[in-house]
Amino acid sequence: MAKPTNVIERKPVDLEMARETGKNELLDLLLERKASLEALIELVEKLDERGILALLNGLVGKGDEILGVVMHELNKPSTSAALSHLLSLGTLISRIEAEKLEGLAERVNRGIEKAITAAESDHMMTFYDLLRLFKDPDVNRVLSALFGFLKGVGSCDTKEES
């Protein structure tokens, strides 16, 4: 049977060798992630150029104070109501079908252009001009759409009107 070991002899650690190994491992890691590090440096430079980095540093430095102010403002009834309205508006917007809205937006832009042109002209509209507009198919189509919209908004959920 072997004798028990009572004394453990430790090898002396060469500090210079350990530092050199650590440097090599770190350099390897940096080289593996070179593209990511370059992108990160570019991002930090852009943030610094625009003053956002200084702002973020200030925010982090005064984090508790800023958090206190934000929480105080969020607890105000007016802020609570505004957030509630914002959520309701988001819900409303999410229910609108995007395809239908795109066509309407194009037509609204055309209407705005024509309105600007009409406002810039020196022509004064007469009563007879107004009556003539009611015979215009484009105007008639818009009025029909407008009244259909008003009818849809004003109708109850329980009854379907045609």
C-alpha positions in Angstrom: 0.0 0.0 0.0 1.2 3.5 -0.8 1.9 6.1 1.8 -0.6 8.9 2.3 0.3 12.3 1.0 0.4 14.9 3.7 2.0 17.7 1.8 0.7 19.0 -1.5 3.4 20.7 -3.5 2.0 23.5 -5.7 3.7 24.4 -8.8 4.7 28.1 -8.8 2.5 30.0 -11.2 4.5 32.0 -13.7 2.6 35.4 -13.7 4.1 36.4 -16.9 3.1 33.2 -18.7 -0.5 33.5 -17.2 -0.8 37.1 -18.5 0.5 36.1 -21.9 -2.1 33.2 -22.1 -4.9 35.6 -21.0 -3.8 38.2 -23.7 -3.8 35.5 -26.4 -7.2 34.2 -25.4 -8.6 37.7 -25.4 -7.1 38.5 -28.8 -8.6 35.3 -30.2 -12.0 36.2 -28.9 -11.8 39.8 -30.3 -10.7 38.4 -33.7 -13.6 36.0 -33.8 -16.1 38.9 -33.2 -14.3 41.5 -35.3 -17.3 42.5 -37.4 -19.6 42.8 -34.4 -17.1 44.9 -32.6 -16.6 47.2 -35.6 -20.4 47.7 -35.8 -20.6 48.4 -32.1 -17.8 51.0 -32.3 -19.6 52.6 -35.3 -22.8 52.7 -33.3 -21.2 54.3 -30.3 -19.5 56.9 -32.5 -22.8 57.8 -34.0 -24.5 58.0 -30.6 -21.6 60.3 -29.4 -21.8 62.5 -32.5 -25.5 63.2 -31.9 -25.1 63.7 -28.2 -27.2 60.7 -27.3 -24.3 59.0 -25.6 -23.9 61.9 -23.2 -27.6 61.9 -22.6 -27.6 58.2 -21.8 -24.7 58.6 -19.4 -26.6 61.4 -17.6 -29.7 59.2 -17.4 -27.8 56.3 -16.0 -26.0 58.6 -13.5 -29.3 60.1 -12.3 -31.3 57.0 -12.8 -33.1 57.0 -9.4 -34.0 60.7 -9.6 -35.3 60.3 -13.2 -37.3 57.2 -12.3 -38.9 59.0 -9.4 -39.9 61.9 -11.6 -41.3 59.6 -14.3 -43.3 57.6 -11.7 -44.6 60.8 -10.2 -45.7 62.0 -13.7 -47.3 58.7 -14.6 -49.3 58.7 -11.4 -51.1 62.0 -12.3 -54.7 61.6 -13.4 -54.1 63.5 -16.7 -51.3 61.2 -17.7 -53.3 58.2 -16.8 -56.2 59.5 -19.0 -53.8 60.3 -21.9 -52.3 56.8 -21.8 -55.8 55.3 -21.7 -56.8 57.4 -24.8 -53.6 56.4 -26.5 -54.4 52.7 -26.0 -57.9 53.3 -27.2 -56.6 55.0 -30.3 -54.2 52.1 -30.9 -57.0 49.7 -30.7 -59.1 51.8 -33.1 -56.2 52.0 -35.6 -55.6 48.2 -35.4 -59.2 47.5 -36.4 -59.0 49.5 -39.6 -58.2 47.4 -42.6 -55.0 48.7 -44.2 -55.9 48.0 -47.8 -59.1 50.1 -47.5 -57.2 52.9 -45.8 -54.5 53.1 -48.5 -57.0 53.8 -51.2 -58.7 56.4 -49.1 -55.4 58.1 -48.3 -54.5 58.4 -51.9 -57.9 60.0 -52.6 -57.5 62.3 -49.6 -54.1 63.5 -51.0 -55.7 64.2 -54.4 -58.5 66.1 -52.6 -56.0 68.2 -50.7 -54.1 69.1 -53.8 -57.3 70.2 -55.5 -58.4 72.1 -52.4 -55.0 74.0 -52.4 -55.4 74.8 -56.1 -59.0 76.1 -55.6 -57.9 78.2 -52.5 -55.1 79.8 -54.5 -57.4 80.8 -57.4 -59.2 84.1 -57.5 -62.5 82.5 -58.6 -65.4 83.3 -56.3 -67.9 80.5 -56.2 -71.5 81.4 -56.8 -74.7 79.7 -55.8 -75.1 78.3 -59.3 -71.5 76.9 -59.2 -72.5 75.1 -56.0 -75.6 73.7 -57.7 -73.6 72.6 -60.7 -71.1 70.8 -58.4 -74.0 68.5 -57.1 -74.3 67.2 -60.7 -70.6 66.4 -60.9 -70.2 62.6 -60.6 -67.0 62.9 -58.6 -68.6 65.2 -56.0 -71.7 63.0 -56.0 -69.6 59.9 -55.3 -67.8 61.7 -52.4 -71.1 62.9 -50.9 -72.5 59.4 -51.1 -69.4 58.0 -49.5 -69.5 60.6 -46.8 -73.2 60.0 -46.0 -72.6 56.2 -46.0 -69.8 56.8 -43.5 -72.0 58.9 -41.3 -74.7 56.4 -41.5 -72.3 53.6 -40.5 -70.9 55.5 -37.6 -74.4 56.5 -36.4 -76.0 53.1 -36.7 -76.5 50.8 -33.7 -74.8 47.4 -33.5 -78.0 45.6 -33.1 -79.7 46.7 -36.3 -78.4 46.6 -39.9 -79.5 49.5 -42.1 -79.1 49.5 -45.8 
